[in-house]
Amino acid sequence: MGLGLSLLVAVTSFLAAPSLDPDSGRDSQYLETLVFNTSLPAFIETLHSKSAVLGWFDQTSDLCSAPIIGNTGRSFDFTQACERHDFAYRNYKLMDKKYSCFARLLKHFCGPTAEHYARWWNSTNRLRIDERFRSDMFAHCGTRSIWDRPTCRAWAHVFYRTVRLFSGVSH
């Protein structure tokens, strides 16, 4: 709990700082920390905090958008894991849209029609994000009753395999 609270304070302090000039290194480090080095409860608290200023990052989520199944069932509730997964997918893509084009070499923002290269949104990071999704779901399954855990883990495998197969190719 102490480490999670410390991370939450650090992330929230970073977010409360005044808006700075565009900085790919700072934004990339923030995204990396929030997605891969912050506990899921601390991530969710940061995401939903009224005091957190997430700047230009996309905070929207369609949850798991799994037809018929949704993000919850009798033996599982992957809502929070889906929120982090959506945040990661959307914002790693946005990092490329914002910072990965020829215009950035000239200190300009990338335009909507600019050619982007896969510095952030690529197959390596997509795999890391999907594996984080799986570990978040498995952690949730560990909180379920002993009778629900096997079914919960089976659903976690289904969700993981589905995003690996159908989320599209990166670049």
PECORDA-V897821 format. One record per residue. N is the residue number from 1. PHI is phi in whole degrees, -180 to 180 (NA if undefined). PSI is psi in degrees with one decimal (999 if undefined). OMEGA is omega as a letter, one per 20 degrees, with the letter a starting at -180 (none if undefined). Layout:
BEGIN
n=N phi=PHI psi=PSI omega=OMEGA
n=N phi=PHI psi=PSI omega=OMEGA
END
This chain:
BEGIN
n=1 phi=NA psi=-39.1 omega=a
n=2 phi=-62 psi=-44.2 omega=r
n=3 phi=-66 psi=-42.5 omega=r
n=4 phi=-62 psi=-42.9 omega=r
n=5 phi=-65 psi=-40.6 omega=r
n=6 phi=-62 psi=-43.6 omega=r
n=7 phi=-63 psi=-41.0 omega=r
n=8 phi=-62 psi=-44.3 omega=r
n=9 phi=-62 psi=-43.6 omega=a
n=10 phi=-64 psi=-46.0 omega=a
n=11 phi=-66 psi=-44.5 omega=a
n=12 phi=-65 psi=-38.9 omega=r
n=13 phi=-62 psi=-42.4 omega=r
n=14 phi=-61 psi=-41.9 omega=a
n=15 phi=-71 psi=-30.2 omega=a
n=16 phi=-78 psi=-11.1 omega=r
n=17 phi=-64 psi=149.2 omega=r
n=18 phi=-60 psi=153.5 omega=a
n=19 phi=-62 psi=132.1 omega=a
n=20 phi=-110 psi=169.9 omega=r
n=21 phi=-59 psi=155.8 omega=r
n=22 phi=-55 psi=131.1 omega=a
n=23 phi=-146 psi=104.9 omega=a
n=24 phi=-63 psi=-36.4 omega=r
n=25 phi=-65 psi=-46.6 omega=r
n=26 phi=-64 psi=-47.9 omega=a
n=27 phi=-64 psi=-39.5 omega=r
n=28 phi=-65 psi=-43.4 omega=r
n=29 phi=-65 psi=-40.6 omega=r
n=30 phi=-62 psi=-47.3 omega=a
n=31 phi=-62 psi=-45.4 omega=r
n=32 phi=-58 psi=-45.6 omega=a
n=33 phi=-64 psi=-46.8 omega=a
n=34 phi=-67 psi=-39.5 omega=a
n=35 phi=-80 psi=-42.0 omega=a
n=36 phi=-110 psi=-16.4 omega=a
n=37 phi=-124 psi=16.4 omega=r
n=38 phi=-122 psi=135.6 omega=r
n=39 phi=-61 psi=155.5 omega=a
n=40 phi=-61 psi=-44.4 omega=r
n=41 phi=-61 psi=-40.4 omega=r
n=42 phi=-67 psi=-38.3 omega=r
n=43 phi=-61 psi=-49.3 omega=a
n=44 phi=-62 psi=-42.0 omega=r
n=45 phi=-62 psi=-42.4 omega=r
n=46 phi=-64 psi=-44.9 omega=a
n=47 phi=-61 psi=-39.1 omega=a
n=48 phi=-98 psi=0.4 omega=a
n=49 phi=-70 psi=131.8 omega=r
n=50 phi=-69 psi=-26.8 omega=a
n=51 phi=-87 psi=-14.5 omega=a
n=52 phi=-75 psi=130.8 omega=r
n=53 phi=-107 psi=100.5 omega=a
n=54 phi=-87 psi=7.0 omega=r
n=55 phi=59 psi=-132.2 omega=a
n=56 phi=-84 psi=-3.9 omega=a
n=57 phi=-64 psi=142.1 omega=a
n=58 phi=-82 psi=116.2 omega=a
n=59 phi=-100 psi=5.5 omega=a
n=60 phi=-75 psi=157.5 omega=r
n=61 phi=-152 psi=140.1 omega=r
n=62 phi=-105 psi=18.4 omega=a
n=63 phi=57 psi=-137.7 omega=a
n=64 phi=-91 psi=-6.2 omega=r
n=65 phi=41 psi=36.2 omega=r
n=66 phi=-85 psi=115.7 omega=a
n=67 phi=-57 psi=140.4 omega=r
n=68 phi=70 psi=-50.0 omega=a
n=69 phi=-75 psi=-45.4 omega=a
n=70 phi=74 psi=-157.1 omega=a
n=71 phi=-107 psi=2.6 omega=r
n=72 phi=-135 psi=156.6 omega=r
n=73 phi=-155 psi=-176.3 omega=a
n=74 phi=-59 psi=-37.1 omega=a
n=75 phi=-106 psi=4.0 omega=a
n=76 phi=-155 psi=156.6 omega=r
n=77 phi=-144 psi=97.4 omega=a
n=78 phi=-95 psi=18.8 omega=a
n=79 phi=-53 psi=-51.7 omega=a
n=80 phi=-68 psi=-39.7 omega=r
n=81 phi=-62 psi=-39.5 omega=r
n=82 phi=-66 psi=-38.2 omega=r
n=83 phi=-62 psi=-44.3 omega=a
n=84 phi=-68 psi=-40.8 omega=a
n=85 phi=-61 psi=-46.2 omega=r
n=86 phi=-62 psi=-44.8 omega=r
n=87 phi=-58 psi=-45.7 omega=a
n=88 phi=-65 psi=-49.7 omega=r
n=89 phi=-57 psi=-51.0 omega=a
n=90 phi=-64 psi=-40.4 omega=a
n=91 phi=-85 psi=-27.9 omega=r
n=92 phi=-67 psi=-36.7 omega=r
n=93 phi=-65 psi=-41.8 omega=r
n=94 phi=-65 psi=-33.0 omega=r
n=95 phi=-58 psi=-44.3 omega=r
n=96 phi=-65 psi=-41.3 omega=a
n=97 phi=-65 psi=-33.0 omega=a
n=98 phi=-86 psi=-36.7 omega=a
n=99 phi=-121 psi=-10.5 omega=a
n=100 phi=-109 psi=73.3 omega=r
n=101 phi=-155 psi=167.1 omega=a
n=102 phi=-59 psi=-35.1 omega=a
n=103 phi=-59 psi=-30.3 omega=a
n=104 phi=-65 psi=-29.1 omega=r
n=105 phi=-63 psi=-25.3 omega=r
n=106 phi=-99 psi=13.7 omega=r
n=107 phi=67 psi=27.2 omega=r
n=108 phi=-109 psi=161.8 omega=r
n=109 phi=-77 psi=153.4 omega=r
n=110 phi=-72 psi=133.4 omega=r
n=111 phi=-83 psi=168.6 omega=a
n=112 phi=-64 psi=-22.7 omega=a
n=113 phi=-103 psi=5.9 omega=a
n=114 phi=-68 psi=148.4 omega=r
n=115 phi=-78 psi=124.3 omega=a
n=116 phi=-107 psi=145.9 omega=r
n=117 phi=-110 psi=160.7 omega=a
n=118 phi=-88 psi=63.2 omega=r
n=119 phi=-74 psi=-43.9 omega=a
n=120 phi=-105 psi=-49.9 omega=a
n=121 phi=-89 psi=98.6 omega=a
n=122 phi=-147 psi=175.1 omega=a
n=123 phi=-64 psi=-32.8 omega=r
n=124 phi=-66 psi=-50.0 omega=a
n=125 phi=-70 psi=-34.6 omega=r
n=126 phi=-61 psi=-43.7 omega=r
n=127 phi=-62 psi=-43.9 omega=r
n=128 phi=-60 psi=-43.3 omega=r
n=129 phi=-64 psi=-44.8 omega=r
n=130 phi=-65 psi=-37.0 omega=r
n=131 phi=-68 psi=-34.8 omega=r
n=132 phi=-65 psi=-40.9 omega=r
n=133 phi=-57 psi=-47.6 omega=r
n=134 phi=-62 psi=-45.0 omega=a
n=135 phi=-67 psi=-35.6 omega=r
n=136 phi=-64 psi=-42.2 omega=r
n=137 phi=-66 psi=-43.5 omega=r
n=138 phi=-63 psi=-38.1 omega=r
n=139 phi=-62 psi=-41.4 omega=r
n=140 phi=-62 psi=-43.5 omega=a
n=141 phi=-59 psi=-32.7 omega=r
n=142 phi=-66 psi=-17.6 omega=r
n=143 phi=-91 psi=-9.1 omega=a
n=144 phi=-80 psi=167.2 omega=r
n=145 phi=-62 psi=155.6 omega=a
n=146 phi=-58 psi=-28.3 omega=a
n=147 phi=-76 psi=-30.4 omega=a
n=148 phi=-87 psi=-18.7 omega=a
n=149 phi=-57 psi=-47.2 omega=a
n=150 phi=-61 psi=-41.7 omega=r
n=151 phi=-67 psi=-41.3 omega=r
n=152 phi=-59 psi=-46.6 omega=r
n=153 phi=-64 psi=-37.4 omega=r
n=154 phi=-62 psi=-43.0 omega=r
n=155 phi=-65 psi=-38.5 omega=r
n=156 phi=-60 psi=-41.7 omega=r
n=157 phi=-62 psi=-42.1 omega=r
n=158 phi=-62 psi=-47.4 omega=a
n=159 phi=-63 psi=-44.0 omega=a
n=160 phi=-62 psi=-50.1 omega=a
n=161 phi=-62 psi=-35.8 omega=r
n=162 phi=-64 psi=-46.3 omega=r
n=163 phi=-68 psi=-33.0 omega=r
n=164 phi=-67 psi=-37.2 omega=a
n=165 phi=-85 psi=-37.7 omega=a
n=166 phi=-116 psi=3.1 omega=a
n=167 phi=-79 psi=-0.7 omega=r
n=168 phi=91 psi=161.9 omega=r
n=169 phi=-82 psi=154.0 omega=r
n=170 phi=-78 psi=-103.4 omega=a
n=171 phi=-121 psi=999 omega=none
END
